Amino acid sequence: MSSLMLLLLSIFAFLVAYTTYGSWLAKQWGVDPNQVTPAHTMNDGVDYVPAKSPILLGHHFASIAGAGPITGPIQAAVFGWLPVFLWIVIGGIFFGGVQDFSSIIVSIKHNGKTLGEVIEEYIGHRCKVLFTTFAWLVILLVIAAFADIVASTFQGYTVGADGTKTYIQANGSVATASVLFIPLAIGFGFLVYRKNAPLIVSSIVGVGLLMACIYLGLKFPIYLSKNFWLGFVFVYIIIASVTPVWILLQPRDYLNSFLLYFMILAAFIGIVFTNPTINLPSFTGMKNSFNGQFVFPYLFITVACGAISGFHSLIGSGTTSKQLNNEKDAKLIGYGSMLIECVLAVIALITVGVLFKNGEMPSGSPAVVFATGVSGFFGAMGFGDVAVKTTFTVISLAFSAFALTSLDTATRLGRFLFQELFTSKNSEENKGISKSFSNMYVATLVTVFLGGILCLGGYKNIWPIFGACNQLVAVPCFLGVSVWLAKTGRNNKMLFIPMIFMICATMSSLLISFKTNIILLATGKGSLAVHGLQSIVIFFIFGLALMLVIESAKVLLQLRKSPVVNKI
């Protein structure tokens, strides 16, 4: 299969979808450019801050992308390139893009409230508590995992049995560049928001300095231990969670997004000029021979961010909606970002397809596979070793940078969710412990502390079920938005198929994992610390999700009989 043909087909499909389906969704959901957004009406200079669309696009895109659109498709490629490609295109257009877009819309129509608060208003308080608790627990797992990932990519050396240190130059370079990104982002935010510097000029200078940071990282790597970097990361995300979004989180993500754009552009150029052949079979069967998993549900869980990710809805309703300058920007930032991410997912699929040789998947982590594939395109174009190695290093750096980007955004979301658990509509009830826990500093410290304990205490024991839990977050999003649309007399039928499909995929995945764990425990082949713990978590999550689905279904059925029209 021609990789160029595959890439061009996907880009064409996404462009058509954006201009047609995306515009239709905006009309159906009542997007109004003349309506003042919460970023203006509730501007507090910390969380609610209006942002120019290019900046918010970069911030949102970098936050939702992370490492997901690269890791997912590469791991799912064991099923063959065709099912993965079809799911990326169909899933991105009709599932992921719809979820991301709708989560922003429903939030800005409700003063920037998160999904949990919207669910409380339209479905009930109990469902709000169930969803918020579930989402917060997922965030804790994200914090634990990504903190470990970031610290590992920053780790400057390993220590042998004899105490000898082996330095890792690539990791040291990544650490240096990433640390330098932080003051660069602060300076960029200060100039744009406090000195009103022109965005175009600031962006050109910012990207130039970003490249300088990478150069300095390559020349002056920092060699520090993993434990040091774990401490550094936790301190950083605490600060990033409570500081004004315009001074650190937003500008850092915006500047980092140019690394993503660079990866996409570099890969596109390489594919156009080399058009490498995809060696991976189009389809390996309903049950693949690499790990014995079935296409359904594992393909739709594994691709994750490449097609749909529940985590995106938390970002859309949690941080992005509070910075949206105009409702018309929601289409570009919500729907458009997801489709750009899908392009990156297709490129990731192409890299693993090209590197597939002699019936074997390429070795190395997804980051290594992706960087090897893209840099290899430049090698095939006749560029020298220096250009190939530089491309490999920059892509590896970008991969690490986005893990930190997702981490700081996740921490802020965790703070929001924890605050909401202890905030009541009745102001008289917001006192004592509830008032303390709803404080943003306390909420941040509790969230980061528990995330840190999970990180150090063995989050990997329950990480295998994270994919299903993450995807499951999309279900309450579809449910909450569906009820809101129905109660306001708007069309919600475009959400039914994605909602039902994701219920089936995620809950069947959890059931299969639960069954597997129980069998392993019963035969004495399993571990209580791993398979037992996973089973307990699955039981809890499955029950929680089932209650949410039942409660929401009751409301939707009642609305079909007696709809309530109160447009917002």
Sequence and secondary structure as in RCSB ss.txt:
>XXXX:A:sequence
MSSLMLLLLSIFAFLVAYTTYGSWLAKQWGVDPNQVTPAHTMNDGVDYVPAKSPILLGHHFASIAGAGPITGPIQ
AAVFGWLPVFLWIVIGGIFFGGVQDFSSIIVSIKHNGKTLGEVIEEYIGHRCKVLFTTFAWLVILLVIAAFADIV
ASTFQGYTVGADGTKTYIQANGSVATASVLFIPLAIGFGFLVYRKNAPLIVSSIVGVGLLMACIYLGLKFPIYLS
KNFWLGFVFVYIIIASVTPVWILLQPRDYLNSFLLYFMILAAFIGIVFTNPTINLPSFTGMKNSFNGQFVFPYLF
ITVACGAISGFHSLIGSGTTSKQLNNEKDAKLIGYGSMLIECVLAVIALITVGVLFKNGEMPSGSPAVVFATGVS
GFFGAMGFGDVAVKTTFTVISLAFSAFALTSLDTATRLGRFLFQELFTSKNSEENKGISKSFSNMYVATLVTVFL
GGILCLGGYKNIWPIFGACNQLVAVPCFLGVSVWLAKTGRNNKMLFIPMIFMICATMSSLLISFKTNIILLATGK
GSLAVHGLQSIVIFFIFGLALMLVIESAKVLLQLRKSPVVNKI
>XXXX:A:secstr
 BHHHHHHHHHHHHHHHHHTHHHHHHHHTT  TTS  HHHHT  SSS   B HHHHHHHHHHHHHTTHHHHHHHH
HGGG HHHHHHHHHHHIIIIIHHHHHHHHHHHHTTTT  HHHHHHHHT HHHHHHHHHHHHHHHHHHHHHHHHHH
HHHH  EEE TTS EEE HHHHHHHHHHHHHHHHHHHHHHHHHHS   HHHHHHHHHHHHHHHHHHHHHS     
HHHHHHHHHHHHHHHHHS TTTTHHHHHHHHHHHHHHHHHHHHHHHHHH  B  S S   SB TTT  BHHHHHH
HHSGGGT  HHHHHHHHHTGGGTBS TTHHIIIIIIHHHHHHHHHHHHHHHHHHH BTTB   S HHHHHHHHHH
HHHHHTT  HHHHHHHHHHHHHHHHHHHHHHHHHHHHHHHHHHHHHT  SSGGG  THHHHHTSHHHHHHHHHHH
HHHHHHHTGGGTGGGHHHHHHHTHHHHHHHHHHHHHHTT   GGGHHHHHHHHHHHHHHHHHHHHHHHHHHHTT 
S IIIIIHHHHHHHHHHHHHHHHHHHHHHHHHHHHHS      
